[in-house]
């Protein structure tokens, strides 16, 4: 058993200002034969003892330098080690062929998160007895899948989670006919070895996954040089048939959720919580949009405070 440098939650959270400077280290690890790119975030002012750690994952199509980096910085500023990475086929992870690159695959991404937990548990800076998971937006479901039954993980936090079921999928994607049509698009893309389109564009743009403007399309927000801005139509079937809101009973870890009625599909969170029998903390913020949770400083800070408190509550166990 490793000894925790800050052995109480109060000590960990006592002086955020004193440890606000964060160090980063680029690393690589492997999953299913593919080399993955990750970043370890550490408080600049720390002792030699290993730290409680948070693995952070982001929204669909995202790369680690977007909202995962924002929350990793927040966690490190609160005394945790934090770890982000690019999923296989996204960002700097895996030189893969087009038929699997930029595919939003819940199965593959869940596997990648599990591999990230296994990797960080080997790092000398990490207290392997206190590893947590933080999933944002679409990766919330993947994170729940990755931590459920996983002895490496102590607690889980979800920020602005996109937790869908069949009813929500049909409401978002044009009813049964709309979903069936997109699954046909998925099959057609698979048949030609993948079909890659832009992920983001201005409001009303045609031929774009997200023709909504906002975060992914704005250069001072998510449209950073590292962002692939790609989507593979071969991923539609896997995404549309993925229903994490239906399976809360699989989660065996204490849970904290931060969301807003003004953000995406709050009804998915409500359905998930209604079926979850474990220990849960839910914070509902007013008038916070989905994109606000990604990079608006006030909202990111409030969400980070909640999940950090949640993770800190496990330090004495």
Helices and strands as residue ranges (DSSP letters): H 9-13, G 17-19, E 22-31, E 34-43, E 51-57, H 67-77, E 81-85, H 106-120, E 126-136, H 139-147, E 155-159, H 166-172, H 175-191, E 196-200, E 208-210, G 215-217, E 230-232, G 233-235, H 236-240, G 244-246, G 248-250, E 254-259, H 266-275, E 280-284, H 292-295, H 297-312
